[in-house]
Amino acid sequence: MIKQCVRLFAASLVFLPAMAAADPMVTLNGTDITGLTNQRFENATVVFDARGNIALLAPQYKIMTTAPAPAPAPAPAPVAAAPVTAPAANWNMPVNTVDPVNTYTDNSDVVLPNSTQPTMLLAQFNQPGLLGYNIDIFINGQFVKSFIQGKPQQSLDVTPYLQKGKNEIRYRTSKAADAGTSSTATAELSLSKVTAQQGNAFELTGQYGKVLIKSTDGERMYFINVIVP
């Protein structure tokens, strides 16, 4: 099967700075394509999140970036150096948190015990409705679901989205429209294995790759690497 590709020049990819993060963005399979023109996507699922962001889910499409031809060498720079500016925020790149005590931030990989039992992603909000943020979940670059801050306990079967070998899971906090806030509100996310199931009830074991999200952290991206044997 021939994959359809959307080729974008790297120079045309524009990432908004953090101060403009409230503006809606458009993603295709987790990759920012805000501002893309003259394209048509067939058989795509369109998801609007709580911030008005639009996520296009279309596994048959793949984003490819093509670097433009190198520009001619510039003339020698003047003696006065240009001021250094901070890089623009890039929501599609993994951003480590700054609290290694309460969040999973080291460089080791989370190794699941086996590949036969289903894997569940669990979320526990200690103060439902007061975190101030919903949590968008991306697995291997694909948007999967949002955990809504108003529900105390939520779960998601991530087995269909994991592949053998290394997988990347990203959690992006996005401002909730119904946000109350509390400085002590947190959300803990972890992976567990299903050891038994009866109807809609699951027996779970283990907590792998725990991530603690705090209301005081603001909007950011968290990530873990998960190894499926």
N, C-alpha and C positions, 0 to 999 in steps of 0.2 A: 504493500500500500504506500502510495506517495504522500508524504506529509506535506500539508500546506504550511508555508512559512511566511511570516511577516518580517521583512528586513527593515531594520531601522538604523540610520546613521547614528553613531555614538554622539556626534555633535548635536543631534536633535533631541536627545533625552534630557529633559529638564527636571531636576528634583527641587521641590520647593523647600526653602529654609524652614527651620522649626517654628518660627513665629507665624508662618502661614499654613501650618498643619491642619487648621480647622477647615480649610477649603476642601470641597469634595475632590476625590481623585478617582481615576479609572484604572483597574488592573485587569490583566489577562493572565489567568492561571498563576496569580500572585505577583506578576511583574507589572510595574507601573507603566501604563501607556497613555497617561493623561496628555491631551493635546494631539494625539494621533489623528490624521485625516485621510480621506480617500481610501478607506478600507471597509470591507463587508465581511461579517462573520456569520457563517451558516451553522444551524443546529447548536447554538450556544445557550447556556443557562445564565440568566442575568440576576444578580443578587444585590439588593440595596441594604447596606448596614445602617446602624443607628445614626451615623454621622452624615449619611447621604452619599457615602462612597459607593461606587458601582464596581462589582466584581463580575467579570465575564469568565465562566467556566466552560472551556472548550478544549478537551484533551487532544483533539485532532490538530490544533494549532500550536505552533512553537515560536517563541520570540527569539530572533537572532539579531545580534548587533554586528554591524560591519564598520570597521574604522575607516574614516576617509583617508584619501591619499595624504601623505605627510606634506605639510606646508614648507615652502622654501625657508632656508635658514634666515632668521631675522638679523637685522643690522645690529651691531654692537650696542648694548644697552648704555644709557647715560650713566654718569657717576652716581647720581642719586637713585637709591634703590626704591622700588615700588613697595608700598605698605603690604604687609601680609594679612590676608583675610581668612576667616574660618571657612572650612568647606561647607557646602550646602548639606542639609540633612538628607539622608537616603534611607527611606523606610523599607527598601527591599534588601538592604544589607544587614546581617546580624549585628546587633548592638549589645554588648555585654552590660549587665547591671553593675553598679558600683558597690554593692554590699555583699562581699563574699561569704559573710556569716549566714545570712538568711536566704540567699539565692544560689542557684546552681550555676557557677560561673567558671569553674576550672576547665582545663582543656582535655580532661579524660572523657571517654565515651561511656554512655549508659548501655550495658550489655543485658539484654533480656534473657531469662533462663532457658527458654525453649521457643520453638516456632510453631508448635502444635496447638497450644492453648491460646484462645483469643486474648487480645490486649485492650484494656479499657483506660481511657483518659478521664481522670476524676478532678473535679473542681469543688473546693470548699470555701465559701464566703463567710467570714466570721461575723460580719454585720451586713446582711443582705440589703442592697439598695443604697449603701453609703460608701462604697468604694469610689464611686464617681466615674467608673470606666467599665465598658464591656470588654471582653477579651476575644479577639479574632484569632482563629487557629489556622495555621498554614502547615502542611506536611509535604515535604519535598517540593516546595514552591507552589503547591495547589491550595487555594482557600477551601477549607472544609466546613467550618461552622463558627458561630459566635456564641460564647457563654454570656448570658445576660446577667448583669450584676444583681438583679432583684431576687434571684432564686438561690437559696442557701447551699444546696447540693445539686451538682449537675454531672452527667457522665456522657461519654461518647465512645462507641466502639471504633477504634482506629485500626483494627486489623486489616480491613480492605485497602488502607492507604499506605501500609508499611510493606517494604520489599526486603528480601534477604540482603544482608550486608548493612551498610551505613545509611541511615535516614536522618534528615534534619527536620526538627519540629520547632516552629517559631510561634511565639505568643505576642500579639500586638495589642496594647491597650488603646482603646479609642473612647473618647468622651461620650458618656451616656446622656441622652436627651433628658431623662428623668433624674439626673444626678443630684442626690443629696451627697454630702461628703462628711467624712469623719477622719481625723488624722490617725486613728488607730485601726481603721478598716483594712483588711487584707484578703487576698485570695490565694489559696495554696493549690497548686496543680501537681499531679503525680500520675505515673503509669502503674497499673496493677494487672495481674494475670487472673483470668477467670478459671477457677478450678472446678466449679459445678454451677449448674443453672437449673432452675425450676420455674417455668413460666417466665414472668418478668423479673424474678429475683435471681441475683447472682451471688455466688460465693467467691470472694476475691482474696488474693494473697500478694504480699509484697508492695512496696512503694519505691518506684524507680524514677530517677531524674526529677526530684522534687524542686519546684520553683515557687518562691514566695513573692507575690506582687503586692506592693503596699500603695495605699492611696497617695502617699506623699511622693512617690516616684514619678508621677505624671505620665505623660504619653511617651512610650518607648517600646522597643522590641527586645524580647528575651528569646534565647534559643538553647536547645540541647541537641546533641547528636545521639542517636539511638541505634545500637547494633542488634539486628535480628539474626540469630544463628541459622 
